[in-house]
Structure formats: structure tokens, C-alpha cells
Amino acid sequence: MEWKVLAEAVPGNLQALALAASGADGLLASVDSAHRMLGVAVRTLRTIPPGPSDGELGGAFASACAALEGAHRELARLDAVRFGAACAFDLYALRAGPFDALPYRTWRGHSHDAGAAARDAAGRLLDAASEARAAESLLRASRSFPDGSLRWWSWRKAARRLAIDAADNAKLALDAVRRTRDALVLESFDTGVMLNG
């Protein structure tokens, strides 16, 4: 296989990834939606009296979890494609050299940034989903105590704390997904610069 042909396929793959991770992309929309749902749940937990609205809160947590876990799967898929493209380009650069040239070092830095941001986002997404599930479980457990009792309030307070943590991690994941997208755009540009010289 001709190494340059392999490498020339990389910019197209990276551009597709950059577009897929853009602001209009479902990945960012899913994480943003989950973040908003968790924020509503936090505010609701702070203000509502006991009653039927607890069931609606459980649904909000479940929806947020589904969105976060779906975003994690999509991010993992995008990062696997990005990593494959980066490996292909590394093989080309190994044959074409030189590794100490500024364009290669710049590309390598942006490739590293994209991978690091994707890993950060993946961890934050999983943390947020786990915390949201735990908050939902604590909310369910609070129903086993008399409404307004000390134990009821203690369980709800713990659920609210976890919901806050989940919302915080969802926000950090959103920021990390944006950093991933930005690094992918730069990585794609750098690849074009090196190939077209």
C-alpha cells in the first residue's frame, strides 16, 4: 500500500470527525440536555414538598443517564476513528519524516490534545451518569421514610448532593467535548499542512 495514499485519507476522516463533534452535533446536544435536566432536578429537589413529583424526578434522572451514556458511546466511537486516523498518519510520517519538523510536532500536540480531552470527557460522562443513577436510588430510598421526617430529609439531601455532582460533571464533560472538537479541527488542519507542504 502506498503510504501517501493512506495518509491522504486522514484529513478527510479528521474533518468528518470535527464536523461530527461541532456545536450542532448530537453529542454536544445530548450532554447539554442531560446537564439541563440535572440542573432542573437539583432545583426541584431543593424546593418541592414530598409527593408525586418524586416520580417525575426519577424520570429526569433516568433520562439524563440515558443521554450521558449515549454520549459516552458516541464519543468512544469518534475517538476510536480519530485514533485510527492518527495512527495511519503516524505511519506515513515515519516513512516520510522528519519527526522533528515544526508541522509534525504541532500536529502531534493537537493529536495528543484531542485524545486527552476525549478521555477527560469520557470519564466525566461516566461519573455524571453514575452520580445521577445514585441520586435516583437515594430519592427512591427516601420514600421508605415518613414524608418530612429527619431520615426522609437526610436521604433527599444526599440525593441532591449527588445530583449537584452529576450536573457539575456533565458541565465539565460538555467543556471537554468542546475541547476535543477544537483539537480535532486543529489536528485536521495540521495534517493538511504537512501533506500539502
C-alpha positions as CSV (number, residue, x, y, z in Angstrom):
1,M,0.0,0.0,0.0
2,E,1.2,3.4,-0.9
3,W,1.9,5.3,2.4
4,K,1.0,8.7,1.0
5,V,-2.4,7.4,-0.2
6,L,-3.1,6.1,3.3
7,A,-2.1,9.4,4.9
8,E,-4.1,11.5,2.4
9,A,-7.3,9.7,3.7
10,V,-6.6,11.0,7.1
11,P,-7.6,14.7,6.6
12,G,-11.0,13.6,5.3
13,N,-11.5,11.4,8.3
14,L,-10.4,14.1,10.7
15,Q,-12.6,16.7,9.0
16,A,-15.6,14.4,9.3
17,L,-14.9,14.0,13.0
18,A,-14.5,17.7,13.5
19,L,-17.8,18.3,11.8
20,A,-19.5,15.5,13.7
21,A,-18.3,17.0,17.0
22,S,-19.4,20.6,16.1
23,G,-21.8,22.6,18.1
24,A,-24.8,21.3,16.1
25,D,-23.8,17.7,16.7
26,G,-26.0,15.3,18.7
27,L,-23.1,14.6,21.1
28,L,-22.9,18.1,22.4
29,A,-26.7,18.4,22.3
30,S,-27.1,15.2,24.4
31,V,-24.6,16.3,27.0
32,D,-26.1,19.8,27.2
33,S,-29.6,18.3,27.5
34,A,-28.5,16.0,30.3
35,H,-26.8,18.9,32.1
36,R,-30.0,21.0,31.9
37,M,-32.2,18.0,33.1
38,L,-29.8,17.5,36.1
39,G,-30.0,21.3,36.9
40,V,-33.8,21.2,37.0
41,A,-33.6,18.1,39.2
42,V,-31.3,19.9,41.6
43,R,-33.5,22.9,41.8
44,T,-36.6,20.8,42.2
45,L,-35.1,18.7,45.0
46,R,-34.3,21.9,46.8
47,T,-37.9,23.3,46.6
48,I,-40.5,20.6,46.3
49,P,-42.5,19.0,49.1
50,P,-42.8,15.2,49.2
51,G,-45.3,13.7,46.8
52,P,-45.9,12.5,43.3
53,S,-43.3,14.8,41.8
54,D,-40.7,12.4,43.1
55,G,-41.6,10.0,40.3
56,E,-41.0,12.8,37.7
57,L,-37.6,13.4,39.3
58,G,-36.7,9.8,38.9
59,G,-37.7,10.0,35.2
60,A,-35.5,13.1,34.8
61,F,-32.5,11.2,36.3
62,A,-33.2,8.2,34.1
63,S,-33.4,10.4,31.0
64,A,-30.2,12.2,32.0
65,C,-28.4,8.9,32.5
66,A,-29.5,7.6,29.1
67,A,-28.3,10.8,27.4
68,L,-25.0,10.7,29.2
69,E,-24.4,7.0,28.5
70,G,-25.4,7.5,24.8
71,A,-23.0,10.5,24.5
72,H,-20.2,8.3,26.1
73,R,-20.8,5.6,23.4
74,E,-20.7,8.2,20.6
75,L,-17.6,9.8,22.0
76,A,-15.9,6.4,22.2
77,R,-16.8,5.7,18.6
78,L,-15.5,9.1,17.4
79,D,-12.3,8.8,19.4
80,A,-11.6,5.3,18.0
81,V,-11.9,6.7,14.5
82,R,-9.7,9.6,15.4
83,F,-7.1,7.4,17.0
84,G,-7.1,5.1,13.9
85,A,-6.6,8.1,11.6
86,A,-3.8,9.4,13.8
87,C,-2.0,6.0,13.8
88,A,-2.3,5.9,10.0
89,F,-0.8,9.4,9.7
90,D,2.0,8.5,12.2
91,L,2.9,5.6,9.9
92,Y,3.0,7.9,7.0
93,A,5.1,10.4,8.9
94,L,7.5,7.6,9.9
95,R,8.1,6.9,6.2
96,A,8.1,10.5,5.1
97,G,10.0,12.1,8.0
98,P,11.2,14.3,9.6
99,F,9.8,13.9,13.1
100,D,11.5,17.0,14.4
101,A,9.9,19.4,11.9
102,L,7.6,22.0,13.4
103,P,4.5,20.9,11.4
104,Y,4.8,17.4,12.7
105,R,5.3,18.5,16.3
106,T,2.4,20.8,16.1
107,W,0.2,18.0,14.6
108,R,1.4,15.6,17.3
109,G,0.5,18.2,20.0
110,H,-3.0,18.7,18.7
111,S,-3.5,14.9,18.3
112,H,-2.5,14.5,21.9
113,D,-4.8,17.3,23.0
114,A,-7.7,15.7,21.2
115,G,-7.1,12.3,22.8
116,A,-6.6,13.8,26.3
117,A,-9.8,15.9,26.0
118,A,-11.8,12.9,24.8
119,R,-10.5,10.8,27.7
120,D,-11.4,13.6,30.1
121,A,-14.9,13.9,28.6
122,A,-15.4,10.1,28.7
123,G,-14.6,10.0,32.4
124,R,-16.8,12.9,33.2
125,L,-19.7,11.4,31.3
126,L,-19.4,8.2,33.2
127,D,-19.1,10.0,36.5
128,A,-22.1,12.1,35.8
129,A,-24.2,9.1,34.8
130,S,-23.2,7.1,37.9
131,E,-23.9,10.1,40.2
132,A,-27.3,10.6,38.5
133,R,-28.2,6.9,39.0
134,A,-27.1,7.0,42.6
135,A,-29.2,10.2,43.2
136,E,-32.2,8.5,41.7
137,S,-31.6,5.5,44.0
138,L,-31.4,7.8,47.1
139,L,-34.5,9.6,46.1
140,R,-36.3,6.2,45.8
141,A,-35.0,5.2,49.2
142,S,-36.2,8.4,50.8
143,R,-39.8,7.3,50.0
144,S,-39.5,4.5,52.6
145,F,-39.5,7.1,55.4
146,P,-42.4,9.2,56.5
147,D,-42.6,12.4,54.5
148,G,-40.8,15.3,56.2
149,S,-39.1,13.1,58.8
150,L,-35.4,13.6,59.6
151,R,-34.4,10.5,57.7
152,W,-36.5,11.5,54.7
153,W,-34.8,14.8,54.6
154,S,-31.3,13.2,55.1
155,W,-31.8,10.9,52.1
156,R,-33.2,13.7,49.9
157,K,-30.2,15.9,50.9
158,A,-27.8,13.2,49.9
159,A,-29.7,12.8,46.6
160,R,-29.5,16.5,46.0
161,R,-25.7,16.5,46.7
162,L,-25.2,13.7,44.1
163,A,-27.4,15.5,41.6
164,I,-25.3,18.6,42.0
165,D,-22.1,16.5,41.5
166,A,-23.7,14.9,38.4
167,A,-24.7,18.3,37.0
168,D,-21.1,19.6,37.6
169,N,-19.6,16.6,35.9
170,A,-22.0,16.9,32.9
171,K,-20.9,20.6,32.6
172,L,-17.2,19.6,32.7
173,A,-17.9,16.8,30.2
174,L,-19.5,19.4,27.9
175,D,-16.4,21.6,28.1
176,A,-14.2,18.6,27.4
177,V,-16.2,17.6,24.3
178,R,-15.8,21.1,23.0
179,R,-12.0,21.0,23.6
180,T,-12.0,17.6,21.8
181,R,-13.8,19.2,18.8
182,D,-11.5,22.2,18.7
183,A,-8.4,20.0,18.9
184,L,-9.8,17.8,16.1
185,V,-10.2,20.8,13.9
186,L,-6.6,21.9,14.5
187,E,-5.3,18.3,14.1
188,S,-7.1,18.1,10.7
189,F,-5.7,21.4,9.6
190,D,-2.1,20.4,10.6
191,T,-2.5,17.1,8.7
192,G,-3.4,19.1,5.5
193,V,-0.4,21.4,6.1
194,M,2.0,18.5,6.3
195,L,0.6,16.6,3.3
196,N,0.4,19.7,1.1
197,G,3.6,21.1,2.4
